[in-house]
Amino acid sequence: MMKRMVGMSLFSSAGIGDYFLNRNNIDIVVANELVPRRALLYRQVHKNTQVVIGDITNEEIFDEVEQIAKEKNVKFMIASPPCQGMSVAGKNRKLDEMTADSRNYLLTYVVKMIKSVKPDYIIIENVPSLFKLKLKIDSTYLSIEDYLKFELGNHYNIETDTLDTANYDTPQRRKRAIVKINKHDTQWSWPRKSNEVKTVIDAIGDLPTLESGEYSKIKWHFGRTHDERQIEWMRHTPTGKSAFENLIHYPRKRDGTRVKGYQSSYRRIKWNEPAPTITIRNDCISSQRNVHPGRLKKDGTYSDARVLSILELMRLTGLPDNWEIPVDTPEILIRQVLGECIPPLLIEALVKEIEYG
């Protein structure tokens, strides 16, 4: 039987990406998260992890995490530095703007921690534009890979790739930049893609229909309340289509004029494909591709004129129905952490390839 490994998690949010590490013989003993409400949720889900709440750029916070990691003899690290400084969603950021964004230099604190704690295996993950970023280090501009090789290459193998979670048993397309780092005397391969792609109908097709504002008897499966006009537009929108494509029931202002927008908005997702990337605004029916696929009704309209329920989002993220979050957790907080997470089955696929004795 494979022995257990002690690990640490940085920029942990609510710990969704860490969720299946325990069943893969990795015990996260210390985690760090800046935002208290996310950190408290991590603590409630991962009860055996010591969660340090605060800014890792603060010397006292860094030292506390570092001390716990050394005392526990940490051999594994996962780090997800905030991606807002690199994200191109909603607007196109110039690379020089990304270089100047202080949030992108949080990676240097990950490197500092690696040098101090010396774990055997490290995963750094972020949005795909991570690999386009250049950091200004001592007046020299370095890509992320070159920076990591400069700082760690004497002791570690460093490999990078962009992986889509839909290729690793997750019914959601979500591309993530993955940096896989391991000591020279260890072995760690990339995971193979799954043989089959899981679809939306595979994940949520068995759940009962819900309209806006309705509740079911199933935990976390309830319909978020929307504006009556939005509901009407979506009732007349077929599976996989946008309400902007409707000839009559299209988004319009109260004075009747057509709302201007992209056809990625007010759009139902498709049943027979993985879900599109779940965004942090998955509560908003006008946001990008997050309306339930719906089912054709006898009157020619479509059911489920609403955004996806919490339970549907959980399943599309690869989480189990019994994800142990407190029943009084605010809906918006759950939606936010699901919208910004790395789905845990991808992390599981990566750590399953670790070869250690």
Sequence and secondary structure as in RCSB ss.txt:
>XXXX:A:sequence
MMKRMVGMSLFSSAGIGDYFLNRNNIDIVVANELVPRRALLYRQVHKNTQVVIGDITNEEIFDEVEQIAKEKNVK
FMIASPPCQGMSVAGKNRKLDEMTADSRNYLLTYVVKMIKSVKPDYIIIENVPSLFKLKLKIDSTYLSIEDYLKF
ELGNHYNIETDTLDTANYDTPQRRKRAIVKINKHDTQWSWPRKSNEVKTVIDAIGDLPTLESGEYSKIKWHFGRT
HDERQIEWMRHTPTGKSAFENLIHYPRKRDGTRVKGYQSSYRRIKWNEPAPTITIRNDCISSQRNVHPGRLKKDG
TYSDARVLSILELMRLTGLPDNWEIPVDTPEILIRQVLGECIPPLLIEALVKEIEYG
>XXXX:A:secstr
    EEEEEES TTSSTTTTTGGGTEEEEEEEESSHHHHHHHHHHSTTSEEEES TTSHHHHHHHHHHHHHTT  
EEEE    TTT  TTS   HHHHHH GGGGGHHHHHHHHHHH  SEEEEEE GGGGG EEEETTEEEEHHHHHHH
HHTTTEEEEEEEEEGGGTT SB  EEEEEEEEETTSEE      SS   HHHHHTTS    TT B SSTT B   
  HHHHHHHHT  TT BGGG SSS  B TTS B    TTBSBB  TTS B    TTTT TTSBS B    B TTS
 BS  SB  HHHHHHHHT  TT    TTS HHHHHHHHHHS  HHHHHHHHTTEE  
